[in-house]
Amino acid sequence: MSSEHHEEEEFHADKREQIAEQVEPFFEGGPIWKRPFFGVFIIWVVMTVIGVLIGLFVPVHVLDGSSSSQQDSVKLTIIVFTIVAAPVSGIVYGIAAYSLFKWNKRGSGKLDTPPEDGPALRGHGPATVIWLSVSIVLVVFLLFWGMMVLSSEGTPEGNAIRMQVVGQQWVWTFHYGSTDITSTQLVLPINRQVEFEVSSKDVTHGFWPVQLGVQVDANPGFTTTIAASPNKLGKFDVRCSQLCGLEHAYMQTTGRVVTEKQFVHWLAQKGASKQAIMNFTTDAK
């Protein structure tokens, strides 16, 4: 038993020596192009460039069209967050790829055991300082960016027109303020901020005018608000973003962004008086 144990110990000792020869410290040992750090760095650069290109070109083609400044902000936020995340994901992919191809281990049969871990990086001062500093800067940047975008979406302007949006299974109804016009059609004037006061008659719905780039829950017995600033003429989709029952998938309609003149004409066609239209379109919040 003792001789077998001795042979096993010698085998493991030889293995450790082989590993020590093959696995150099991450940042040190030999020419820079032979160090593991250099291999990871090359992969990181490639993956970072790919991530930045994805951030610049993919969201523009994948996301729905934009009909408001809020949707423009959403697209810009996705692009910025993707670009900022590219170096972080790049280092993860770099270490993973390098480990897969350079630090792998194939079994050789008898008395074979997994190799010991490579040298830890936790004791490398510069690497720790750089990693923590970059992480803090990224987190603070993303936090402030997100807070500013969220704040801009929830702050109506002084001349915003107010509309009441009511959800019920399975239709949206829109009340055009002091005009007393109620319709299942959502028509908005261009270049004029609209504040939506959203509620529900039955269950929780989600008011989501897709191309306007805003979304808010419609709750029974409670009014929530969201503001949007249409800046492009044309149609946009209005959907329910909360599962609200059997016909949830069909709780959608099409809204329109029109000129101020067309908007006034549409209200008049629906029966609103000139005075009511003037009050509705000129009254400040």
Beta strands, then each sheet from edge to edge (+ up, - down):
strand 1: 161-168
strand 2: 171-175
strand 3: 182-183
strand 4: 186-189
strand 5: 194-200
strand 6: 205-209
strand 7: 216-218
strand 8: 224-228
strand 9: 234-240
strand 10: 252-258
sheet 1: 3+ 2- 1+ 5+ 8-
sheet 2: 4+ 10+ 9- 6+ 7-
end
